């Protein structure tokens, strides 16, 4: 994710922090009086925030390790002001697996809350008092309890929404289960929004908007996958495109772009694909270096590629997970095509038009 900085690795999984989270830490410190001559409350507030997000990392790690059990890798875990995000390479295909992965995160919070509850009992304080009192340990305990309750709300992208979808998918087609779960999630988001308006709670309004949009996006992604299920990459790949050599100047890419070519250019070196130069990367590189530098010096050398006979839905899921708009198509080490999100969208439009034509013919 852009504007994110590495914190290291846990269990081999990169952990990053987004710059907005660092800004949140700074704002908390300043709002609690860091420079007023009494820095104690500010340090305490920052420490509490860091402990909370430590619990968030463990929560996301629970998802990641559960997914690893099913052969699904996690690209990274990123800390944001609204929580954490574990980017899985793909979602589990079996509902029972998705159920386990979804529950693994809240299960970590249950363990944390239980351990803190035992410690609190050791301090001769009843459990419910520990949840409501204000010490550092008790605050972390209370927040873990609320994290469990909040995450289990049946609304995407919360874990409860995925649990609901997995349970429905055990009896219904996956796409239909997603539609039902996403609509329930959007209904919950509307309730959040109304509560935010009544209570003048801007944060709750933002959460409602986020949940509503995320539920709709999840439905769109799954319906897209369902509509291309069974297709291969060759059905959607571009076969007429300009390729660039790593030694070519950026001005060559500009010439192709202005001639009306696709906006993404596969880059090769020694005949082998090394990456894709997107229009955004091209414009950014020209702004910084001019148009005479070599393409190979600015293109991200990811080495990601897909075969023409690979399942299209798997390739599309991988592109979304990696944040890619284009992916080279390679066969026997040779570049034979380019898979782009735009071209997949065009394929979907054509298939929908054909389906409507067939439906009209039946009518």
C-alpha positions in Angstrom: 0.0 0.0 0.0 1.3 3.4 -0.9 2.6 5.7 1.9 3.3 2.7 4.1 6.5 1.9 5.9 7.9 -1.5 7.0 8.0 -2.4 10.6 9.5 -5.8 9.9 8.2 -9.3 9.7 6.2 -11.6 12.0 6.0 -15.3 11.1 7.5 -14.3 7.7 4.6 -11.8 7.0 5.6 -8.2 6.3 4.0 -5.7 8.7 3.6 -2.1 7.6 2.3 1.1 9.1 0.5 3.7 7.0 1.6 7.3 7.4 -1.9 8.2 8.4 -1.5 6.0 11.5 1.7 7.8 12.4 -0.2 11.1 12.0 -2.9 9.7 14.4 -0.2 8.9 17.0 1.1 12.5 16.7 -2.3 14.0 17.0 -3.1 11.9 20.1 0.1 13.0 21.7 -0.5 16.7 21.0 -4.2 16.6 22.0 -3.2 15.1 25.3 -0.8 17.9 26.1 2.7 16.6 25.0 4.1 20.2 25.1 2.2 21.6 28.0 4.8 20.7 30.7 2.8 17.6 31.7 3.7 15.0 29.1 2.6 12.1 31.3 -1.0 11.9 30.0 0.2 12.2 26.4 2.7 9.3 26.8 0.0 7.2 28.5 -2.4 7.8 25.7 0.2 7.0 23.0 1.1 3.8 25.0 -2.5 2.7 25.1 -2.9 3.4 21.4 0.2 1.3 20.6 -1.0 -1.6 22.8 -4.4 -1.5 21.1 -2.8 -1.7 17.7 -0.5 -4.4 18.9 -3.8 -6.4 19.5 -4.9 -5.4 16.0 -1.7 -6.9 14.5 -2.2 -10.1 16.5 -5.9 -10.2 15.3 -4.8 -9.9 11.6 -2.0 -12.4 12.2 -4.7 -14.8 13.4 -6.4 -14.5 10.0 -3.1 -14.8 8.1 -1.9 -17.9 9.9 -5.3 -19.6 9.5 -5.2 -18.8 5.8 -1.6 -20.2 5.6 -3.0 -23.5 6.9 -5.0 -23.7 3.6 -2.0 -22.8 1.4 -3.0 -19.1 1.2 -0.2 -16.6 1.6 -0.6 -13.1 3.1 1.2 -10.4 1.2 1.3 -8.0 4.2 -0.4 -6.6 7.2 -0.9 -2.8 7.2 -1.9 -0.7 10.2 -4.4 2.1 9.5 -6.1 4.6 11.8 -9.3 2.5 11.4 -7.6 -0.8 12.2 -5.5 -3.3 10.4 -5.7 -5.0 7.0 -4.3 -8.4 6.1 -4.0 -8.8 2.4 -4.5 -12.4 1.5 -3.5 -13.6 -1.9 -7.0 -15.0 -2.3 -10.0 -15.9 -0.3 -10.5 -19.6 0.7 -12.7 -21.4 -1.9 -14.5 -23.6 0.6 -17.0 -22.0 3.0 -15.7 -24.1 5.9 -12.2 -22.7 5.3 -13.5 -19.1 5.0 -15.3 -19.7 8.3 -12.1 -20.7 10.1 -10.1 -17.8 8.6 -12.8 -15.3 9.5 -13.1 -16.6 13.1 -9.4 -16.8 13.7 -9.0 -13.1 14.2 -11.7 -12.6 16.8 -10.5 -15.8 18.5 -7.1 -14.1 19.1 -9.0 -11.2 20.8 -10.8 -13.8 23.0 -7.5 -15.2 24.1 -6.1 -11.8 24.8 -9.2 -10.8 26.8 -9.1 -14.1 28.7 -5.5 -13.7 29.7 -6.0 -10.1 30.8 -9.1 -11.1 32.7 -7.1 -13.7 34.6 -4.5 -11.1 35.4 -7.2 -8.8 36.5 -8.7 -11.4 38.8 -5.3 -11.9 40.2 -5.4 -8.3 41.2 -8.6 -9.0 43.2 -10.9 -7.0 40.8 -14.0 -8.6 39.4 -14.1 -9.1 35.7 -16.8 -6.6 34.9 -15.1 -4.0 37.0 -12.0 -4.7 35.0 -13.9 -4.0 31.8 -15.2 -0.6 33.0 -12.4 0.7 35.1 -9.7 3.0 33.7 -6.2 1.5 34.2 -4.1 0.7 31.2 -4.5 -3.1 31.6 -8.3 -2.7 32.1 -8.6 -0.4 29.1 -6.8 -2.9 26.8 -9.1 -5.6 28.2 -12.2 -3.5 27.5 -11.1 -2.7 24.0 -10.5 -6.3 23.1 -14.0 -7.1 24.3 -15.4 -4.4 22.1 -13.2 -5.5 19.2 -14.8 -9.0 19.5 -18.3 -7.6 19.5 -17.7 -5.1 16.7 -15.9 -7.5 14.4 -18.7 -10.1 14.7 -21.4 -7.6 13.4 -22.7 -9.4 10.2 -21.5 -6.7 7.8 -18.6 -6.7 5.3 -15.7 -6.1 5.7 -16.0 -7.1 9.4 -15.4 -10.8 10.2 -19.0 -11.3 11.1 -20.0 -10.6 7.5 -17.6 -13.2 6.3 -18.9 -15.7 8.9 -22.4 -15.1 7.7 -21.4 -15.5 4.1 -19.6 -18.7 4.8 -22.6 -20.2 6.8 -25.0 -19.2 3.9 -22.6 -20.6 1.3 -22.8 -24.0 3.0 -26.3 -24.3 1.7 -26.5 -21.7 -1.2 -24.4 -20.9 -4.2 -21.5 -18.7 -3.2 -22.6 -15.7 -5.3 -26.1 -15.8 -3.8 -24.7 -16.1 -0.3 -22.6 -13.1 -0.9 -25.5 -11.0 -2.2 -27.6 -11.8 0.9 -24.7 -11.1 3.3 -23.7 -7.9 1.5 -27.3 -6.6 1.6 -27.5 -7.4 5.3 -24.2 -5.6 5.7 -25.5 -2.5 3.9 -28.7 -2.5 6.0 -26.5 -2.6 9.1 -24.5 0.3 7.6 -27.7 2.3 7.2 -28.5 1.7 10.9 -25.0 2.9 11.8 -25.5 6.0 9.7 -28.8 6.9 11.3 -27.3 6.4 14.7 -24.4 8.6 13.7 -26.8 11.3 12.6 -29.0 11.2 15.7 -26.0 11.2 18.0 -23.9 13.7 15.9 -21.2 11.1 15.8 -19.0 11.8 12.7 -16.8 8.7 13.3 -19.9 6.4 13.3 -21.0 8.1 10.0 -17.6 7.4 8.5 -17.7 3.7 9.6 -21.2 3.5 8.1 -20.1 4.8 4.8 -17.0 2.5 4.8 -19.1 -0.6 5.6 -21.8 0.3 3.0 -19.2 0.7 0.2 -17.2 -2.3 1.3 -20.3 -4.6 1.2 -21.2 -3.4 -2.2 -17.6 -3.9 -3.5 -17.5 -7.4 -2.1 -20.8 -8.2 -3.9 -19.4 -6.8 -7.2 -16.2 -8.7 -7.0 -17.9 -12.0 -6.3 -20.5 -11.5 -9.0 -17.7 -10.7 -11.4 -15.9 -13.9 -10.5 -19.0 -15.9 -11.0 -19.6 -14.5 -14.4 -16.1 -15.4 -15.7 -15.9 -18.8 -13.8 -14.6 -21.5 -16.2 -12.9 -19.0 -18.6 -9.2 -18.9 -19.2 -6.9 -15.9 -19.3 -6.6 -16.2 -23.1 -10.3 -15.2 -23.4 -9.6 -11.7 -22.0 -6.0 -11.0 -22.8 -4.8 -8.4 -25.2 -2.8 -9.8 -28.1 -2.1 -6.5 -29.9 0.0 -4.2 -27.7 3.3 -2.4 -27.7 6.1 -3.8 -25.6 9.0 -1.8 -24.3 12.6 -2.9 -23.8 14.1 -2.0 -20.5 16.7 0.1 -22.4 14.1 2.2 -24.2 13.7 5.8 -23.1 10.4 6.9 -21.6 9.8 9.0 -24.7 9.1 5.8 -26.5 6.3 5.0 -24.1 4.9 8.5 -24.5 4.8 8.1 -28.3 2.8 4.8 -28.0 0.5 6.4 -25.5 -0.2 9.4 -27.7 -0.8 7.1 -30.7 -3.8 5.6 -28.8 -2.2 2.4 -27.5 -3.3 0.7 -24.3 -2.2 2.6 -21.3 -0.1 -0.3 -19.8 3.1 -1.5 -21.5 4.8 -4.8 -20.7 8.6 -4.3 -20.3 11.1 -7.0 -21.4 14.8 -7.5 -20.9 16.6 -10.0 -22.9 13.2 -11.1 -24.2 11.8 -12.0 -20.8 9.1 -9.8 -19.1 10.3 -7.9 -16.1 7.3 -5.8 -15.3 4.5 -3.5 -16.6 4.9 0.3 -17.0 1.5 1.8 -16.2 0.3 5.3 -17.4 0.4 6.6 -13.8 4.0 5.3 -13.3 5.0 6.8 -16.7 3.6 10.3 -15.8 5.2 10.1 -12.3 8.6 9.1 -13.7 8.6 11.9 -16.4 7.7 14.4 -13.7 10.6 13.3 -11.7 13.3 12.4 -14.3 12.2 13.7 -17.7 11.5 11.5 -20.7 15.0 10.5 -21.6 15.7 8.0 -18.8 15.5 4.2 -19.5 12.2 2.5 -18.9 14.0 -0.2 -16.9 15.1 2.3 -14.3 11.5 3.2 -13.3 9.4 0.2 -13.9 8.7 -2.0 -10.8 10.5 -5.3 -11.4 7.9 -7.5 -9.9 8.2 -10.5 -12.2 4.5 -11.4 -11.8 3.0 -13.1 -14.8 0.2 -15.6 -15.7 -0.2 -18.3 -18.2 -2.8 -18.1 -21.0 -4.5 -21.2 -19.8 -4.7 -20.1 -16.1 -8.2 -19.7 -14.7 -9.3 -16.1 -15.4 -11.0 -15.7 -12.0 -7.9 -16.7 -10.1 -5.7 -14.3 -12.2 -8.2 -11.5 -11.6 -8.3 -12.2 -7.8 -4.5 -12.1 -7.8 -4.4 -8.8 -9.6 -6.8 -7.2 -7.2 -4.9 -8.5 -4.2 -1.6 -7.1 -5.6 -3.1 -3.8 -6.6 -2.2 -4.4 -10.3 -4.0 -3.1 -13.3 -2.2 -5.2 -15.8 -0.3 -8.5 -15.8 1.9 -10.1 -18.5 0.8 -13.3 -20.1 3.7 -15.7 -20.6 3.8 -19.1 -22.3 7.0 -21.1 -22.5 9.0 -18.1 -21.3 7.6 -15.9 -24.2 5.4 -12.9 -23.8 2.1 -13.7 -25.6 -0.4 -11.3 -24.2 -1.3 -8.7 -21.6 -4.2 -9.1 -19.1 -5.7 -5.8 -18.1 -8.6 -4.9 -15.8 -10.1 -2.7 -18.6 -10.1 -5.7 -21.0 -11.7 -7.9 -18.4 -14.4 -5.3 -18.0 -14.9 -5.2 -21.8 -15.3 -9.0 -21.8 -17.9 -8.8 -19.0 -19.9 -6.2 -21.0 -19.9 -8.4 -24.1 -20.9 -11.5 -22.1 -23.7 -9.5 -20.4 -25.0 -8.2 -23.8 -25.0 -11.7 -25.2 -26.8 -13.0 -22.2 -29.5 -10.3 -22.6 -29.8 -11.2 -26.3 -30.3 -14.9 -25.5 -32.9 -13.9 -22.9 -34.7 -11.7 -25.4 -34.7 -14.6 -27.9 -36.3 -16.9 -25.4 -38.9 -14.4 -24.6 
